[in-house]
Amino acid sequence: MMAEEEKKDMEKKEEKKPASEAAKTFLKIVLGLIFVLGGLALVVVWWKELLSVIKGTLGLFLIMVGAIILAIAKE
């Protein structure tokens, strides 16, 4: 009896979405792929500049990590 109720619940969940919901989902997937591919292309094009930014922020990152470690050690 319980298995039949669970089966019915699963069938309700598996019902097809309306066409508008499917179109929205498809649009989100396409936009997501465009942004990911665009980001990857820009990383490739601006690789030297990206490394420069990473090198420039490394010192500040280490200062922040050190401050957090000191705050934890103080407790």
N, C-alpha and C positions, 0 to 999 in steps of 0.2 A: 504494500500500500504506500509506504513511504517512498519507495523507489519510483513509483508511478508519478507521484507529486513532483519529485525532483526532475524527472524526465520532462514533465510538462513545463516546469519552470525553465529548464534549459532550452526547450523549443521556443518559448516566448522570447528569450534573450537572443536566440539565433535568427529571429525574424529579420527580413531584409529592411535596411534603412530606406527612407524615402530618397528619391533621386536627388533632391536638393542637398541632403546630408552627404550623399556620396560625392556630389560635385564639390562641396566645401572641403571634404577630406582630400579629394584629388588635388584641389587648388593649393591646399596647405602643403601637401607632399611636393608638388612641383616648385612652389616658392622656396621651400626648405632646401631642395636640391640646388636651385639656382644660387641661393645664398652660400651654401657650402662650396660649390664649385667656384663661385666668384671669390670667396675668401681664400681658397687654395691657390687660385691664379694670382691673387695679389701677394700672397706669401712668396710665391716663386719669383714674381717680378721684382718685389722689393726685399729680397733676401738680405742683401748687404745692409740696407737701412734697418731692417728688423734686428739683425745682429748688433748693430750700433746702439739701438734702443735698449736691448737686453743688457749689453755691457754697461751702458750708462745708468741703468737702474739697479745693477747688481750690488753696488755699495749701499744704496738706501735699503735694499732688501736685507742685507746682512746686519745693518744697524737695527732694523725692526726686529729681526729674529733674535739678536742679542738682547734687546730690551725686553722682549717677551720671556726669554730664558731667565733674565735677572728678576723679573716680576714673579715668575714661578718659584725661583729659588728663595725669594724673600719670604714666602709663606711658610 
